[in-house]
Amino acid sequence: MADSKITPETNGVRYGLYTSIGMMVYFVAASFINLAERIEFSFLNGIILAVGVCFAIVRYKRICNGRMPYLAGFGTGIITALVASIAFGLFFILYAGVINRSIMDGLQAQDLFGYDLSVTIAFLAIILQGAMWGMIISLIAMQYYKSPDHKPITGIE
C-alpha cells in the first residue's frame, strides 16, 4: 500500500495491531515471571498503548506533510487504541481460557469481582480500559501534534 493512500482508519488498524503485539509480548513475559496476576503491573500496557497511539499519529502527520486535520489525527489515535484493545482482549481469552487457565485463579483472588470474574468480564474490561485510555491519550497527543496554524472554531457557520 502506498503511503499517499493511507487513511486514519488504515493507519490506526496497522498501528493498533503493532501495539497489540507489544502488549501480548509484555503479557507473556510477565506471565513467565509470575507478574501477570498482579494488577499493578498492567500499567505498562497503558504505556505501550500510549507509545502506539503516538507513533500512529506521528506517522499520519508525516504522511500529510505536517498538515494533518485535527479530527483525522484524533481518529487515528482512537482507532489504534480500539484495535489494540480488541486484539489484546481476544489474545487474553485464548491465553486465560485455553493456554494458561490458572492465571484466572490469581486474578480472581486479587480482583474486586472475586470469583465472579470470568474471562468474558476480563475481556470486556480490557476493551473498556483500552478505549478510555486511548481517547485520553489521543486528546493529549493531538495537543502536541496538531498543525501549527490550527485554529479552534469561533462560531457556528
Residue pairs with C-beta under 8 A, 6 or more apart in sequence:
1 10
3 63
4 63
6 60
6 63
8 60
8 72
8 73
8 75
8 76
8 79
9 75
9 79
11 56
11 59
11 60
11 63
11 76
11 79
11 80
12 56
12 75
12 76
12 77
12 78
12 79
12 80
12 82
12 83
13 79
13 83
14 56
15 52
15 53
15 55
15 56
15 59
15 76
15 80
15 84
16 52
16 56
16 79
16 80
16 81
16 82
16 83
16 84
16 87
17 83
17 84
17 87
18 52
18 55
19 48
19 49
19 51
19 52
19 53
19 80
19 81
19 83
19 84
20 83
20 84
20 85
20 87
20 88
20 91
22 48
22 51
22 52
23 45
23 48
23 49
23 84
23 88
24 87
24 88
24 91
26 44
26 45
26 48
27 36
27 45
27 88
27 91
27 92
27 95
28 95
30 36
30 41
31 95
31 100
31 103
35 41
36 103
36 106
37 103
37 106
37 107
37 110
38 110
39 107
39 110
39 111
45 88
46 133
49 81
49 84
49 85
49 130
49 133
49 134
49 137
50 133
50 137
50 141
52 80
52 81
52 84
53 77
53 80
53 81
53 134
53 137
53 138
53 141
54 137
54 141
54 145
56 76
56 77
56 80
57 68
57 73
57 76
57 77
57 138
57 141
57 142
57 145
58 145
60 68
60 72
60 73
60 76
61 68
61 73
61 145
64 72
66 147
66 148
67 147
68 145
68 146
68 147
69 147
70 142
70 146
70 147
70 150
73 138
73 141
73 142
73 145
73 146
74 138
74 139
74 142
76 138
77 134
77 135
77 137
77 138
77 141
77 142
78 131
78 134
78 135
78 138
80 134
81 130
81 131
81 133
81 134
81 135
81 137
81 138
82 127
82 130
82 131
82 134
84 130
84 134
85 126
85 127
85 129
85 130
85 131
85 134
86 127
86 130
88 126
88 130
89 123
89 124
89 126
89 127
89 130
90 123
92 119
92 122
92 123
92 126
93 119
93 120
93 123
95 103
96 103
96 104
96 107
96 119
96 122
97 119
104 117
104 118
104 119
104 122
107 117
107 122
108 114
108 115
108 117
111 117
113 121
